[in-house]
Amino acid sequence: MSDPTSSSTPPAATALPRTNRKERVGEVIANKMSKTIIVRVERRFPHPKFKKVITGYKKFYAHDEKSDAKVGDRVRIEETRPLSKTKRWRLVEVVERGSEVTPVAA
């Protein structure tokens, strides 16, 4: 009869599934920093008093290791441990590439 506490593998060695992390989809509004993007996430909700549907926006700083997200792209970001003072999200994937907008020469 085997005792479950006297297992040959320590409890930390077993592969535990990662807990569910928050994910958001938003638009990249800035990528001027190295390995960091700013993502604007849209949230639609009814006004608490007047019940009219309003749109709220929030900016998230996300880690972009390969710097492959450009301004105008729609991206999926995921919650992670704090990477800096303001950065708590990381880029998972680029969902949709934005249209390449060329600035007009004055």
Contact map, one row per residue, 1 for C-alpha under 8 A:
1110000000000000000000000000000000000000000000000000000000000000000000000000000000000000000000000000000000
1111010000000000000000000000000000000000000000000000000000000000000000000000000000000000000000000000000000
1111111000000000000000000000000000000000000000000000000000000000000000000000000000000000000000000000000000
0111111000000000000000000000000000000000000000000000000000000000000000000000000000000000000000000000000000
0011111000000000000000000000000000000000000000000000000000000000000000000000000000000000000000000000000000
0111111100000000000000000000000000000000000000000000000000000000000000000000000000000000000000000000000000
0011111111000000000000000000000000000000000000000000000000000000000000000000000000000000000000000000000000
0000011111000000000000000000000000000000000000000000000000000000000000000000000000000000000000000000000000
0000001111101100000000000000000000000000000000000000000000000000000000000000000000000000000000000000000000
0000001111111100000000000000000000000000000000000000000000000000000000000000000000000000000000000000000000
0000000011111100000000000000000000000000000000000000000000000000000000000000000000000000000000000000000000
0000000001111110000000000000000000000000000000000000000000000000000000000000000000000000000000000000000000
0000000011111110000000000000000000000000000000000000000000000000000000000000000000000000000000000000000000
0000000011111111000000000000000000000000000000000000000000000000000000000000000000000000000000000000000000
0000000000011111100000000000000000000000000000000000000000000000000000000000000000000000000000000000000000
0000000000000111110000000000000000000000000000000000000000000000000000000000000000000000000000000000000000
0000000000000011111000000000000000000000000000000000000000000000000000000000000000000000000000000000000000
0000000000000001111100000000000000000000000000000000000000000000000000000000000000000000000000000000000000
0000000000000000111110000000000000000000000000000000000000000000000000000000000000000000000000000000000000
0000000000000000011111000000000000000000000000000000000000000000000000000000000000000000000000000000000000
0000000000000000001111100000000000000000000000000000000000000000000000000000011100000000000000000000000000
0000000000000000000111110000000000000000000000000000000000000000000000000000011000000000000000000000000000
0000000000000000000011111000000000000000000000000000000000000000000000000001111000000000000000000000000000
0000000000000000000001111100000000000000100000000000000000000000000000000001110000000000000000000000000000
0000000000000000000000111110000000000000100000000000000000000000000000000111100000000000000000000000000000
0000000000000000000000011111000000000011110000000000000000000000000000000111000000000000000000000000000000
0000000000000000000000001111100000000011100000000000000000000000000000111110000000000000000000000000000000
0000000000000000000000000111111000001111000000000000000000000000000011111110000000000000000000000000000000
0000000000000000000000000011111000001111000000000000000000000000000000110000000000000000000000000000000000
0000000000000000000000000001111100001110000000000000000000000000000001100000000000000000000000000000000000
0000000000000000000000000001111111011100000000000000000000000000000011100000000000000000000000000000000000
0000000000000000000000000000011111011000000000000000000000000000000000000000000000000000000000000000000000
0000000000000000000000000000001111111000000000000000000000000000000000000000000000000000000000000000000000
0000000000000000000000000000001111110000000000000000000000000000001000000000000000000000000000000000000000
0000000000000000000000000000000011111000000000000000000000000011111000000000000000000000000000000000000000
0000000000000000000000000000001111111100000000000000000000001111101000000000000000000000000000000000000000
0000000000000000000000000001111110111110000000000000000000001111000010000000000000000000000000000000000000
0000000000000000000000000001111000011111000000000000000000111100000000000000000000000000000000000000000000
0000000000000000000000000111110000001111100000000000000000111100000000000010000000000000000000000000000000
0000000000000000000000000111100000000111110000000000000011110000000000000000000000000000000000000000000000
0000000000000000000000011110000000000011111000000000000011110000000000000000000000000000000000000000000000
0000000000000000000000000100000000000001111100000000001111000000000000000000000000000000000000000000000000
0000000000000000000000000000000000000000111110000000001110000000000000000000000000000000000000000000000000
0000000000000000000000000000000000000000011111000000111100000000000000000000000000000000000000000000000000
0000000000000000000000000000000000000000001111100000111100000000000000000000000000000000000000000000000000
0000000000000000000000000000000000000000000111110111110000000000000000000000000000000000000000000000000000
0000000000000000000000000000000000000000000011111111110000000000000000000000000000000000000000000000000000
0000000000000000000000000000000000000000000001111110000000000000000000000000000000000000000000000000000000
0000000000000000000000000000000000000000000000111110000000000000000000000000000000000000000000000000000000
0000000000000000000000000000000000000000000001111111000000000000000000000000000000000000000000000000000000
0000000000000000000000000000000000000000000001111111100000000000000000000000000000000000000000000000000000
0000000000000000000000000000000000000000000001100111110000000000000000000000000000000000000000000000000000
0000000000000000000000000000000000000000000111100011111000000000000000000000000000000000000000000000000000
0000000000000000000000000000000000000000000111100001111100000000000000000000000000000000000000000000000000
0000000000000000000000000000000000000000011110000000111110000000000000000000000000000000000000000000000000
0000000000000000000000000000000000000000011110000000011111000000000000000000000000000000000000000000000000
0000000000000000000000000000000000000001111000000000001111100000000000000000000000000000000000000000000000
0000000000000000000000000000000000000001110000000000000111110000000000000000000000000000000000000000000000
0000000000000000000000000000000000000111100000000000000011111000000000000000000000000000000000000000000000
0000000000000000000000000000000000000111100000000000000001111100000000000000000000000010100000000000000000
0000000000000000000000000000000000011110000000000000000000111110000000000000000000000111100000000000000000
0000000000000000000000000000000000011110000000000000000000011111000000000000100000000011111000000000000000
0000000000000000000000000000000000111000000000000000000000001111100000000000000000100010111000000000000000
0000000000000000000000000000000000111000000000000000000000000111111110000000000000000000011000000000000000
0000000000000000000000000000000000110000000000000000000000000011111000000000000000000000000000000000000000
0000000000000000000000000000000000100000000000000000000000000001111100000000000000000000000000000000000000
0000000000000000000000000000000001110000000000000000000000000001111111000000000000000000000000000000000000
0000000000000000000000000000000000000000000000000000000000000001011111000000000000000000000000000000000000
0000000000000000000000000001001000001000000000000000000000000001001111101010000000000000000001000000000000
0000000000000000000000000001011000000000000000000000000000000000001111111000000000000000000000000100000000
0000000000000000000000000011111000000000000000000000000000000000000011111000000000000000000000000100000000
0000000000000000000000000011100000000000000000000000000000000000000001111100000000000000000000001111000000
0000000000000000000000000011000000000000000000000000000000000000000011111110000000000000000001111110000000
0000000000000000000000001111000000000000000000000000000000000000000000011111000000000000000001111100000000
0000000000000000000000001111000000000010000000000000000000000000000010001111100000000000001111110000000000
0000000000000000000000111100000000000000000000000000000000000000000000000111110000000000001111100000000000
0000000000000000000000111000000000000000000000000000000000000100000000000011111000000000111110000000000000
0000000000000000000011110000000000000000000000000000000000000000000000000001111100000000111100000000000000
0000000000000000000011100000000000000000000000000000000000000000000000000000111110000001110000000000000000
0000000000000000000010000000000000000000000000000000000000000000000000000000011111000001110000000000000000
0000000000000000000000000000000000000000000000000000000000000000000000000000001111100001100000000000000000
0000000000000000000000000000000000000000000000000000000000000000000000000000000111111111100000000000000000
0000000000000000000000000000000000000000000000000000000000000010000000000000000011111111000000000000000000
0000000000000000000000000000000000000000000000000000000000000000000000000000000001111111000000000000000000
0000000000000000000000000000000000000000000000000000000000000000000000000000000001111110000000000000000000
0000000000000000000000000000000000000000000000000000000000001000000000000000000001111111000000000000000000
0000000000000000000000000000000000000000000000000000000000011110000000000000000001111111100000000000000000
0000000000000000000000000000000000000000000000000000000000001100000000000000001111110111110000000000000000
0000000000000000000000000000000000000000000000000000000000011110000000000000111111000011111000000000000000
0000000000000000000000000000000000000000000000000000000000000111000000000000111100000001111100000000000000
0000000000000000000000000000000000000000000000000000000000000111000000000011110000000000111111000000000000
0000000000000000000000000000000000000000000000000000000000000000000000000011110000000000011111000000000000
0000000000000000000000000000000000000000000000000000000000000000000000000011100000000000001111100000000000
0000000000000000000000000000000000000000000000000000000000000000000010001111000000000000001111111000000000
0000000000000000000000000000000000000000000000000000000000000000000000001111000000000000000011111000000000
0000000000000000000000000000000000000000000000000000000000000000000000001110000000000000000001111100000000
0000000000000000000000000000000000000000000000000000000000000000000000011100000000000000000001111110000000
0000000000000000000000000000000000000000000000000000000000000000000001111100000000000000000000011111000000
0000000000000000000000000000000000000000000000000000000000000000000000011000000000000000000000001111100000
0000000000000000000000000000000000000000000000000000000000000000000000010000000000000000000000000111110000
0000000000000000000000000000000000000000000000000000000000000000000000000000000000000000000000000011111000
0000000000000000000000000000000000000000000000000000000000000000000000000000000000000000000000000001111100
0000000000000000000000000000000000000000000000000000000000000000000000000000000000000000000000000000111110
0000000000000000000000000000000000000000000000000000000000000000000000000000000000000000000000000000011111
0000000000000000000000000000000000000000000000000000000000000000000000000000000000000000000000000000001111
0000000000000000000000000000000000000000000000000000000000000000000000000000000000000000000000000000000111
